[in-house]
Amino acid sequence: MMLETVREGLSWACLLSGGFFLVAGGIGMLRLPDFYTRMHPAGVIDTMGAGLILLGLMIQAGFSLVTVKLLLIALFLLFTSPTAVHALAKAARHGGLEPLLVNTEENDE
């Protein structure tokens, strides 16, 4: 009985923290000024937010075939999300999109 309560609490903690990362990343994508700075929350949303939600679902499912499937999805996201963000940023740079830079000489005065 006690172990079930701990499992439920841990599962909900992972689900809620994953949801927090998704919301925070979405707000970051809206508020940040340029394409390259928006790439960071996009990667965090995929990797951290979805990863924590999948972990919470795995804890909920227990030891079953569903857990194996969720683990495979998590591994797929873990490998593909950072690679996709890197490829997208590299393609944007190759396409001529310059990052938004702050002139440091004006800030020093």
KOLGU-4560 file (N, C-alpha, C; in nm, 3 decimals, padded with zeros to 5 digits):
<recs>
<n_xx: 00.083 n_yy: -00.119 n_zz: 00.000 ca_xx: 00.000 ca_yy: 00.000 ca_zz: 00.000 c_xx: 00.087 c_yy: 00.126 c_zz: 00.000 mol: A seq: 1 type: MET>
<n_xx: 00.188 n_yy: 00.128 n_zz: 00.083 ca_xx: 00.277 ca_yy: 00.244 ca_zz: 00.092 c_xx: 00.358 c_yy: 00.260 c_zz: -00.037 mol: A seq: 2 type: MET>
<n_xx: 00.403 n_yy: 00.150 n_zz: -00.093 ca_xx: 00.481 ca_yy: 00.154 ca_zz: -00.216 c_xx: 00.398 c_yy: 00.209 c_zz: -00.332 mol: A seq: 3 type: LEU>
<n_xx: 00.271 n_yy: 00.175 n_zz: -00.335 ca_xx: 00.181 ca_yy: 00.226 ca_zz: -00.439 c_xx: 00.165 c_yy: 00.378 c_zz: -00.428 mol: A seq: 4 type: GLU>
<n_xx: 00.156 n_yy: 00.429 n_zz: -00.307 ca_xx: 00.143 ca_yy: 00.573 ca_zz: -00.285 c_xx: 00.271 c_yy: 00.646 c_zz: -00.329 mol: A seq: 5 type: THR>
<n_xx: 00.386 n_yy: 00.589 n_zz: -00.298 ca_xx: 00.512 ca_yy: 00.649 ca_zz: -00.339 c_xx: 00.524 c_yy: 00.650 c_zz: -00.491 mol: A seq: 6 type: VAL>
<n_xx: 00.484 n_yy: 00.541 n_zz: -00.554 ca_xx: 00.488 ca_yy: 00.531 ca_zz: -00.700 c_xx: 00.396 c_yy: 00.633 c_zz: -00.765 mol: A seq: 7 type: ARG>
<n_xx: 00.278 n_yy: 00.649 n_zz: -00.711 ca_xx: 00.185 ca_yy: 00.750 ca_zz: -00.764 c_xx: 00.240 c_yy: 00.891 c_zz: -00.747 mol: A seq: 8 type: GLU>
<n_xx: 00.297 n_yy: 00.920 n_zz: -00.630 ca_xx: 00.352 ca_yy: 01.053 ca_zz: -00.605 c_xx: 00.470 c_yy: 01.083 c_zz: -00.696 mol: A seq: 9 type: GLY>
<n_xx: 00.558 n_yy: 00.986 n_zz: -00.716 ca_xx: 00.673 ca_yy: 01.005 ca_zz: -00.804 c_xx: 00.628 c_yy: 01.022 c_zz: -00.949 mol: A seq: 10 type: LEU>
<n_xx: 00.528 n_yy: 00.946 n_zz: -00.987 ca_xx: 00.475 ca_yy: 00.957 ca_zz: -01.122 c_xx: 00.415 c_yy: 01.096 c_zz: -01.146 mol: A seq: 11 type: SER>
<n_xx: 00.336 n_yy: 01.143 n_zz: -01.053 ca_xx: 00.274 ca_yy: 01.275 ca_zz: -01.068 c_xx: 00.378 c_yy: 01.386 c_zz: -01.063 mol: A seq: 12 type: TRP>
<n_xx: 00.483 n_yy: 01.368 n_zz: -00.983 ca_xx: 00.590 ca_yy: 01.469 ca_zz: -00.979 c_xx: 00.658 c_yy: 01.479 c_zz: -01.115 mol: A seq: 13 type: ALA>
<n_xx: 00.683 n_yy: 01.366 n_zz: -01.179 ca_xx: 00.744 ca_yy: 01.367 ca_zz: -01.313 c_xx: 00.650 c_yy: 01.429 c_zz: -01.415 mol: A seq: 14 type: CYS>
<n_xx: 00.523 n_yy: 01.394 n_zz: -01.410 ca_xx: 00.426 ca_yy: 01.448 ca_zz: -01.504 c_xx: 00.411 c_yy: 01.600 c_zz: -01.489 mol: A seq: 15 type: LEU>
<n_xx: 00.403 n_yy: 01.647 n_zz: -01.366 ca_xx: 00.386 ca_yy: 01.790 ca_zz: -01.344 c_xx: 00.512 c_yy: 01.869 c_zz: -01.379 mol: A seq: 16 type: LEU>
<n_xx: 00.628 n_yy: 01.815 n_zz: -01.344 ca_xx: 00.751 ca_yy: 01.887 ca_zz: -01.380 c_xx: 00.772 c_yy: 01.885 c_zz: -01.531 mol: A seq: 17 type: SER>
<n_xx: 00.736 n_yy: 01.778 n_zz: -01.599 ca_xx: 00.743 ca_yy: 01.775 ca_zz: -01.744 c_xx: 00.649 c_yy: 01.877 c_zz: -01.806 mol: A seq: 18 type: GLY>
<n_xx: 00.530 n_yy: 01.889 n_zz: -01.750 ca_xx: 00.435 ca_yy: 01.991 ca_zz: -01.797 c_xx: 00.488 c_yy: 02.131 c_zz: -01.773 mol: A seq: 19 type: GLY>
<n_xx: 00.556 n_yy: 02.152 n_zz: -01.659 ca_xx: 00.616 ca_yy: 02.282 ca_zz: -01.633 c_xx: 00.722 c_yy: 02.316 c_zz: -01.737 mol: A seq: 20 type: PHE>
<n_xx: 00.807 n_yy: 02.220 n_zz: -01.771 ca_xx: 00.909 ca_yy: 02.245 ca_zz: -01.872 c_xx: 00.846 c_yy: 02.275 c_zz: -02.008 mol: A seq: 21 type: PHE>
<n_xx: 00.738 n_yy: 02.208 n_zz: -02.041 ca_xx: 00.672 ca_yy: 02.235 ca_zz: -02.168 c_xx: 00.613 c_yy: 02.375 c_zz: -02.173 mol: A seq: 22 type: LEU>
<n_xx: 00.549 n_yy: 02.417 n_zz: -02.066 ca_xx: 00.491 ca_yy: 02.551 ca_zz: -02.061 c_xx: 00.601 c_yy: 02.657 c_zz: -02.060 mol: A seq: 23 type: VAL>
<n_xx: 00.705 n_yy: 02.636 n_zz: -01.979 ca_xx: 00.814 ca_yy: 02.733 ca_zz: -01.974 c_xx: 00.886 c_yy: 02.743 c_zz: -02.108 mol: A seq: 24 type: ALA>
<n_xx: 00.905 n_yy: 02.631 n_zz: -02.175 ca_xx: 00.968 ca_yy: 02.634 ca_zz: -02.307 c_xx: 00.881 c_yy: 02.703 c_zz: -02.411 mol: A seq: 25 type: GLY>
<n_xx: 00.751 n_yy: 02.682 n_zz: -02.403 ca_xx: 00.659 ca_yy: 02.750 ca_zz: -02.494 c_xx: 00.659 c_yy: 02.900 c_zz: -02.473 mol: A seq: 26 type: GLY>
<n_xx: 00.662 n_yy: 02.944 n_zz: -02.347 ca_xx: 00.670 ca_yy: 03.087 ca_zz: -02.318 c_xx: 00.804 c_yy: 03.142 c_zz: -02.367 mol: A seq: 27 type: ILE>
<n_xx: 00.911 n_yy: 03.065 n_zz: -02.348 ca_xx: 01.041 ca_yy: 03.109 ca_zz: -02.395 c_xx: 01.046 c_yy: 03.124 c_zz: -02.545 mol: A seq: 28 type: GLY>
<n_xx: 00.980 n_yy: 03.035 n_zz: -02.615 ca_xx: 00.978 ca_yy: 03.045 ca_zz: -02.761 c_xx: 00.903 c_yy: 03.169 c_zz: -02.807 mol: A seq: 29 type: MET>
<n_xx: 00.804 n_yy: 03.212 n_zz: -02.731 ca_xx: 00.730 ca_yy: 03.332 ca_zz: -02.767 c_xx: 00.804 c_yy: 03.461 c_zz: -02.731 mol: A seq: 30 type: LEU>
<n_xx: 00.878 n_yy: 03.459 n_zz: -02.622 ca_xx: 00.936 ca_yy: 03.582 ca_zz: -02.570 c_xx: 01.077 c_yy: 03.611 c_zz: -02.619 mol: A seq: 31 type: ARG>
<n_xx: 01.151 n_yy: 03.512 n_zz: -02.661 ca_xx: 01.290 ca_yy: 03.535 ca_zz: -02.700 c_xx: 01.297 c_yy: 03.607 c_zz: -02.834 mol: A seq: 32 type: LEU>
<n_xx: 01.404 n_yy: 03.686 n_zz: -02.857 ca_xx: 01.404 ca_yy: 03.781 ca_zz: -02.968 c_xx: 01.431 c_yy: 03.725 c_zz: -03.107 mol: A seq: 33 type: PRO>
<n_xx: 01.514 n_yy: 03.624 n_zz: -03.122 ca_xx: 01.547 ca_yy: 03.581 ca_zz: -03.257 c_xx: 01.544 c_yy: 03.429 c_zz: -03.269 mol: A seq: 34 type: ASP>
<n_xx: 01.566 n_yy: 03.383 n_zz: -03.390 ca_xx: 01.555 ca_yy: 03.241 ca_zz: -03.424 c_xx: 01.650 c_yy: 03.156 c_zz: -03.342 mol: A seq: 35 type: PHE>
<n_xx: 01.773 n_yy: 03.198 n_zz: -03.328 ca_xx: 01.873 ca_yy: 03.115 ca_zz: -03.260 c_xx: 01.848 c_yy: 03.104 c_zz: -03.110 mol: A seq: 36 type: TYR>
<n_xx: 01.801 n_yy: 03.210 n_zz: -03.049 ca_xx: 01.770 ca_yy: 03.198 ca_zz: -02.906 c_xx: 01.641 c_yy: 03.119 c_zz: -02.884 mol: A seq: 37 type: THR>
<n_xx: 01.554 n_yy: 03.114 n_zz: -02.982 ca_xx: 01.432 ca_yy: 03.033 ca_zz: -02.971 c_xx: 01.461 c_yy: 02.885 c_zz: -02.990 mol: A seq: 38 type: ARG>
<n_xx: 01.575 n_yy: 02.854 n_zz: -03.048 ca_xx: 01.611 ca_yy: 02.713 ca_zz: -03.069 c_xx: 01.636 c_yy: 02.641 c_zz: -02.937 mol: A seq: 39 type: MET>
<n_xx: 01.689 n_yy: 02.714 n_zz: -02.837 ca_xx: 01.718 ca_yy: 02.651 ca_zz: -02.708 c_xx: 01.592 c_yy: 02.599 c_zz: -02.639 mol: A seq: 40 type: HIS>
<n_xx: 01.488 n_yy: 02.682 n_zz: -02.621 ca_xx: 01.368 ca_yy: 02.625 ca_zz: -02.557 c_xx: 01.302 c_yy: 02.516 c_zz: -02.641 mol: A seq: 41 type: PRO>
<n_xx: 01.318 n_yy: 02.523 n_zz: -02.772 ca_xx: 01.261 ca_yy: 02.417 ca_zz: -02.855 c_xx: 01.327 c_yy: 02.284 c_zz: -02.823 mol: A seq: 42 type: ALA>
<n_xx: 01.456 n_yy: 02.285 n_zz: -02.802 ca_xx: 01.526 ca_yy: 02.162 ca_zz: -02.765 c_xx: 01.491 c_yy: 02.116 c_zz: -02.625 mol: A seq: 43 type: GLY>
<n_xx: 01.474 n_yy: 02.211 n_zz: -02.533 ca_xx: 01.440 ca_yy: 02.176 ca_zz: -02.396 c_xx: 01.300 c_yy: 02.115 c_zz: -02.390 mol: A seq: 44 type: VAL>
<n_xx: 01.209 n_yy: 02.170 n_zz: -02.468 ca_xx: 01.073 ca_yy: 02.117 ca_zz: -02.469 c_xx: 01.074 c_yy: 01.970 c_zz: -02.509 mol: A seq: 45 type: ILE>
<n_xx: 01.143 n_yy: 01.939 n_zz: -02.618 ca_xx: 01.145 ca_yy: 01.801 ca_zz: -02.665 c_xx: 01.217 c_yy: 01.707 c_zz: -02.569 mol: A seq: 46 type: ASP>
<n_xx: 01.335 n_yy: 01.748 n_zz: -02.526 ca_xx: 01.417 ca_yy: 01.658 ca_zz: -02.448 c_xx: 01.370 c_yy: 01.646 c_zz: -02.304 mol: A seq: 47 type: THR>
<n_xx: 01.362 n_yy: 01.757 n_zz: -02.235 ca_xx: 01.333 ca_yy: 01.753 ca_zz: -02.092 c_xx: 01.184 c_yy: 01.737 c_zz: -02.064 mol: A seq: 48 type: MET>
<n_xx: 01.102 n_yy: 01.817 n_zz: -02.128 ca_xx: 00.958 ca_yy: 01.812 ca_zz: -02.100 c_xx: 00.895 c_yy: 01.680 c_zz: -02.138 mol: A seq: 49 type: GLY>
<n_xx: 00.915 n_yy: 01.640 n_zz: -02.263 ca_xx: 00.857 ca_yy: 01.513 ca_zz: -02.307 c_xx: 00.923 c_yy: 01.395 c_zz: -02.237 mol: A seq: 50 type: ALA>
<n_xx: 01.052 n_yy: 01.406 n_zz: -02.207 ca_xx: 01.121 ca_yy: 01.297 ca_zz: -02.136 c_xx: 01.064 c_yy: 01.275 c_zz: -01.997 mol: A seq: 51 type: GLY>
<n_xx: 01.038 n_yy: 01.383 n_zz: -01.924 ca_xx: 00.980 ca_yy: 01.368 ca_zz: -01.791 c_xx: 00.837 c_yy: 01.316 c_zz: -01.796 mol: A seq: 52 type: LEU>
<n_xx: 00.762 n_yy: 01.359 n_zz: -01.894 ca_xx: 00.625 ca_yy: 01.308 ca_zz: -01.908 c_xx: 00.629 c_yy: 01.158 c_zz: -01.940 mol: A seq: 53 type: ILE>
<n_xx: 00.717 n_yy: 01.119 n_zz: -02.029 ca_xx: 00.729 ca_yy: 00.976 ca_zz: -02.061 c_xx: 00.775 c_yy: 00.896 c_zz: -01.941 mol: A seq: 54 type: LEU>
<n_xx: 00.867 n_yy: 00.952 n_zz: -01.860 ca_xx: 00.910 ca_yy: 00.884 ca_zz: -01.739 c_xx: 00.794 c_yy: 00.867 c_zz: -01.641 mol: A seq: 55 type: LEU>
<n_xx: 00.713 n_yy: 00.972 n_zz: -01.626 ca_xx: 00.596 ca_yy: 00.961 ca_zz: -01.539 c_xx: 00.498 c_yy: 00.855 c_zz: -01.587 mol: A seq: 56 type: GLY>
<n_xx: 00.479 n_yy: 00.848 n_zz: -01.719 ca_xx: 00.391 ca_yy: 00.745 ca_zz: -01.774 c_xx: 00.449 c_yy: 00.605 c_zz: -01.755 mol: A seq: 57 type: LEU>
<n_xx: 00.582 n_yy: 00.593 n_zz: -01.766 ca_xx: 00.646 ca_yy: 00.462 ca_zz: -01.743 c_xx: 00.627 c_yy: 00.416 c_zz: -01.599 mol: A seq: 58 type: MET>
<n_xx: 00.639 n_yy: 00.511 n_zz: -01.504 ca_xx: 00.618 ca_yy: 00.476 ca_zz: -01.364 c_xx: 00.473 c_yy: 00.434 c_zz: -01.342 mol: A seq: 59 type: ILE>
<n_xx: 00.379 n_yy: 00.503 n_zz: -01.407 ca_xx: 00.237 ca_yy: 00.467 ca_zz: -01.395 c_xx: 00.209 c_yy: 00.327 c_zz: -01.451 mol: A seq: 60 type: GLN>
<n_xx: 00.274 n_yy: 00.294 n_zz: -01.563 ca_xx: 00.247 ca_yy: 00.167 ca_zz: -01.630 c_xx: 00.305 c_yy: 00.047 c_zz: -01.557 mol: A seq: 61 type: ALA>
<n_xx: 00.407 n_yy: 00.068 n_zz: -01.475 ca_xx: 00.471 ca_yy: -00.045 ca_zz: -01.408 c_xx: 00.557 c_yy: -00.122 c_zz: -01.508 mol: A seq: 62 type: GLY>
<n_xx: 00.587 n_yy: -00.247 n_zz: -01.475 ca_xx: 00.668 ca_yy: -00.331 ca_zz: -01.564 c_xx: 00.577 c_yy: -00.403 c_zz: -01.662 mol: A seq: 63 type: PHE>
<n_xx: 00.571 n_yy: -00.350 n_zz: -01.786 ca_xx: 00.485 ca_yy: -00.411 ca_zz: -01.887 c_xx: 00.539 c_yy: -00.378 c_zz: -02.025 mol: A seq: 64 type: SER>
<n_xx: 00.470 n_yy: -00.425 n_zz: -02.126 ca_xx: 00.507 ca_yy: -00.396 ca_zz: -02.263 c_xx: 00.490 c_yy: -00.247 c_zz: -02.294 mol: A seq: 65 type: LEU>
<n_xx: 00.395 n_yy: -00.183 n_zz: -02.229 ca_xx: 00.374 ca_yy: -00.040 ca_zz: -02.247 c_xx: 00.498 c_yy: 00.038 c_zz: -02.204 mol: A seq: 66 type: VAL>
<n_xx: 00.559 n_yy: -00.004 n_zz: -02.094 ca_xx: 00.681 ca_yy: 00.061 ca_zz: -02.046 c_xx: 00.794 c_yy: 00.049 c_zz: -02.146 mol: A seq: 67 type: THR>
<n_xx: 00.807 n_yy: -00.066 n_zz: -02.208 ca_xx: 00.911 ca_yy: -00.087 ca_zz: -02.309 c_xx: 00.887 c_yy: 00.006 c_zz: -02.429 mol: A seq: 68 type: VAL>
<n_xx: 00.764 n_yy: 00.018 n_zz: -02.471 ca_xx: 00.731 ca_yy: 00.107 ca_zz: -02.583 c_xx: 00.759 c_yy: 00.252 c_zz: -02.548 mol: A seq: 69 type: LYS>
<n_xx: 00.723 n_yy: 00.294 n_zz: -02.427 ca_xx: 00.750 ca_yy: 00.431 ca_zz: -02.383 c_xx: 00.899 c_yy: 00.456 c_zz: -02.372 mol: A seq: 70 type: LEU>
<n_xx: 00.974 n_yy: 00.357 n_zz: -02.329 ca_xx: 01.119 ca_yy: 00.370 ca_zz: -02.321 c_xx: 01.181 c_yy: 00.386 c_zz: -02.460 mol: A seq: 71 type: LEU>
<n_xx: 01.131 n_yy: 00.314 n_zz: -02.556 ca_xx: 01.180 ca_yy: 00.328 ca_zz: -02.693 c_xx: 01.148 c_yy: 00.466 c_zz: -02.751 mol: A seq: 72 type: LEU>
<n_xx: 01.030 n_yy: 00.517 n_zz: -02.721 ca_xx: 00.994 ca_yy: 00.652 ca_zz: -02.765 c_xx: 01.086 c_yy: 00.755 c_zz: -02.699 mol: A seq: 73 type: ILE>
<n_xx: 01.114 n_yy: 00.738 n_zz: -02.569 ca_xx: 01.202 ca_yy: 00.831 ca_zz: -02.498 c_xx: 01.343 c_yy: 00.828 c_zz: -02.556 mol: A seq: 74 type: ALA>
<n_xx: 01.394 n_yy: 00.710 n_zz: -02.585 ca_xx: 01.528 ca_yy: 00.700 ca_zz: -02.645 c_xx: 01.531 c_yy: 00.765 c_zz: -02.783 mol: A seq: 75 type: LEU>
<n_xx: 01.427 n_yy: 00.745 n_zz: -02.860 ca_xx: 01.418 ca_yy: 00.808 ca_zz: -02.992 c_xx: 01.421 c_yy: 00.960 c_zz: -02.979 mol: A seq: 76 type: PHE>
<n_xx: 01.343 n_yy: 01.014 n_zz: -02.886 ca_xx: 01.342 ca_yy: 01.160 ca_zz: -02.865 c_xx: 01.476 c_yy: 01.210 c_zz: -02.814 mol: A seq: 77 type: LEU>
<n_xx: 01.540 n_yy: 01.133 n_zz: -02.727 ca_xx: 01.667 ca_yy: 01.174 ca_zz: -02.670 c_xx: 01.775 c_yy: 01.188 c_zz: -02.777 mol: A seq: 78 type: LEU>
<n_xx: 01.772 n_yy: 01.101 n_zz: -02.877 ca_xx: 01.873 ca_yy: 01.107 ca_zz: -02.983 c_xx: 01.835 c_yy: 01.203 c_zz: -03.096 mol: A seq: 79 type: PHE>
<n_xx: 01.708 n_yy: 01.210 n_zz: -03.130 ca_xx: 01.670 ca_yy: 01.289 ca_zz: -03.248 c_xx: 01.648 c_yy: 01.436 c_zz: -03.219 mol: A seq: 80 type: THR>
<n_xx: 01.600 n_yy: 01.473 n_zz: -03.102 ca_xx: 01.569 ca_yy: 01.612 ca_zz: -03.075 c_xx: 01.692 c_yy: 01.703 c_zz: -03.079 mol: A seq: 81 type: SER>
<n_xx: 01.799 n_yy: 01.673 n_zz: -03.006 ca_xx: 01.916 ca_yy: 01.761 ca_zz: -03.015 c_xx: 01.977 c_yy: 01.763 c_zz: -03.155 mol: A seq: 82 type: PRO>
<n_xx: 01.973 n_yy: 01.651 n_zz: -03.223 ca_xx: 02.025 ca_yy: 01.645 ca_zz: -03.359 c_xx: 01.943 c_yy: 01.732 c_zz: -03.453 mol: A seq: 83 type: THR>
<n_xx: 01.812 n_yy: 01.728 n_zz: -03.439 ca_xx: 01.725 ca_yy: 01.808 ca_zz: -03.525 c_xx: 01.743 c_yy: 01.957 c_zz: -03.498 mol: A seq: 84 type: ALA>
<n_xx: 01.756 n_yy: 01.995 n_zz: -03.372 ca_xx: 01.776 ca_yy: 02.136 ca_zz: -03.338 c_xx: 01.910 c_yy: 02.185 c_zz: -03.395 mol: A seq: 85 type: VAL>
<n_xx: 02.013 n_yy: 02.103 n_zz: -03.383 ca_xx: 02.144 ca_yy: 02.140 ca_zz: -03.437 c_xx: 02.138 c_yy: 02.153 c_zz: -03.590 mol: A seq: 86 type: HIS>
<n_xx: 02.074 n_yy: 02.059 n_zz: -03.656 ca_xx: 02.064 ca_yy: 02.064 ca_zz: -03.802 c_xx: 01.983 c_yy: 02.184 c_zz: -03.848 mol: A seq: 87 type: ALA>
<n_xx: 01.878 n_yy: 02.217 n_zz: -03.776 ca_xx: 01.797 ca_yy: 02.334 ca_zz: -03.812 c_xx: 01.875 c_yy: 02.463 c_zz: -03.795 mol: A seq: 88 type: LEU>
<n_xx: 01.951 n_yy: 02.475 n_zz: -03.687 ca_xx: 02.032 ca_yy: 02.595 ca_zz: -03.666 c_xx: 02.143 c_yy: 02.605 c_zz: -03.771 mol: A seq: 89 type: ALA>
<n_xx: 02.203 n_yy: 02.492 n_zz: -03.804 ca_xx: 02.309 ca_yy: 02.493 ca_zz: -03.905 c_xx: 02.253 c_yy: 02.529 c_zz: -04.043 mol: A seq: 90 type: LYS>
<n_xx: 02.134 n_yy: 02.480 n_zz: -04.075 ca_xx: 02.071 ca_yy: 02.513 ca_zz: -04.203 c_xx: 02.035 c_yy: 02.661 c_zz: -04.209 mol: A seq: 91 type: ALA>
<n_xx: 01.989 n_yy: 02.717 n_zz: -04.098 ca_xx: 01.956 ca_yy: 02.859 ca_zz: -04.095 c_xx: 02.081 c_yy: 02.944 c_zz: -04.113 mol: A seq: 92 type: ALA>
<n_xx: 02.189 n_yy: 02.904 n_zz: -04.049 ca_xx: 02.315 ca_yy: 02.978 ca_zz: -04.063 c_xx: 02.368 c_yy: 02.967 c_zz: -04.206 mol: A seq: 93 type: ARG>
<n_xx: 02.357 n_yy: 02.849 n_zz: -04.264 ca_xx: 02.401 ca_yy: 02.828 ca_zz: -04.402 c_xx: 02.313 c_yy: 02.908 c_zz: -04.499 mol: A seq: 94 type: HIS>
<n_xx: 02.187 n_yy: 02.924 n_zz: -04.465 ca_xx: 02.095 ca_yy: 03.000 ca_zz: -04.549 c_xx: 02.112 c_yy: 03.150 c_zz: -04.537 mol: A seq: 95 type: GLY>
<n_xx: 02.199 n_yy: 03.195 n_zz: -04.448 ca_xx: 02.227 ca_yy: 03.337 ca_zz: -04.437 c_xx: 02.155 c_yy: 03.409 c_zz: -04.325 mol: A seq: 96 type: GLY>
<n_xx: 02.086 n_yy: 03.338 n_zz: -04.239 ca_xx: 02.018 ca_yy: 03.402 ca_zz: -04.127 c_xx: 02.120 c_yy: 03.435 c_zz: -04.019 mol: A seq: 97 type: LEU>
<n_xx: 02.139 n_yy: 03.563 n_zz: -03.996 ca_xx: 02.238 ca_yy: 03.607 ca_zz: -03.897 c_xx: 02.174 c_yy: 03.616 c_zz: -03.759 mol: A seq: 98 type: GLU>
<n_xx: 02.251 n_yy: 03.582 n_zz: -03.655 ca_xx: 02.197 ca_yy: 03.596 ca_zz: -03.519 c_xx: 02.186 c_yy: 03.742 c_zz: -03.479 mol: A seq: 99 type: PRO>
<n_xx: 02.093 n_yy: 03.770 n_zz: -03.390 ca_xx: 02.075 ca_yy: 03.904 ca_zz: -03.337 c_xx: 02.186 c_yy: 03.929 c_zz: -03.235 mol: A seq: 100 type: LEU>
<n_xx: 02.274 n_yy: 04.025 n_zz: -03.264 ca_xx: 02.385 ca_yy: 04.055 ca_zz: -03.177 c_xx: 02.369 c_yy: 04.193 c_zz: -03.117 mol: A seq: 101 type: LEU>
<n_xx: 02.405 n_yy: 04.206 n_zz: -02.991 ca_xx: 02.400 ca_yy: 04.335 ca_zz: -02.922 c_xx: 02.537 c_yy: 04.399 c_zz: -02.938 mol: A seq: 102 type: VAL>
<n_xx: 02.539 n_yy: 04.526 n_zz: -02.976 ca_xx: 02.664 ca_yy: 04.598 ca_zz: -02.992 c_xx: 02.725 c_yy: 04.624 c_zz: -02.854 mol: A seq: 103 type: ASN>
<n_xx: 02.836 n_yy: 04.558 n_zz: -02.821 ca_xx: 02.896 ca_yy: 04.570 ca_zz: -02.688 c_xx: 02.967 c_yy: 04.702 c_zz: -02.669 mol: A seq: 104 type: THR>
<n_xx: 03.010 n_yy: 04.769 n_zz: -02.776 ca_xx: 03.077 ca_yy: 04.897 ca_zz: -02.763 c_xx: 02.982 c_yy: 05.004 c_zz: -02.710 mol: A seq: 105 type: GLU>
<n_xx: 02.856 n_yy: 05.000 n_zz: -02.751 ca_xx: 02.757 ca_yy: 05.096 ca_zz: -02.702 c_xx: 02.724 c_yy: 05.071 c_zz: -02.556 mol: A seq: 106 type: GLU>
<n_xx: 02.727 n_yy: 04.944 n_zz: -02.514 ca_xx: 02.694 ca_yy: 04.911 ca_zz: -02.375 c_xx: 02.806 c_yy: 04.946 c_zz: -02.279 mol: A seq: 107 type: ASN>
<n_xx: 02.931 n_yy: 04.954 n_zz: -02.327 ca_xx: 03.043 ca_yy: 04.984 ca_zz: -02.240 c_xx: 03.047 c_yy: 05.131 c_zz: -02.199 mol: A seq: 108 type: ASP>
<n_xx: 02.986 n_yy: 05.218 n_zz: -02.275 ca_xx: 02.993 ca_yy: 05.363 ca_zz: -02.246 c_xx: 02.909 c_yy: 05.403 c_zz: -02.131 mol: A seq: 109 type: GLU>
</recs>
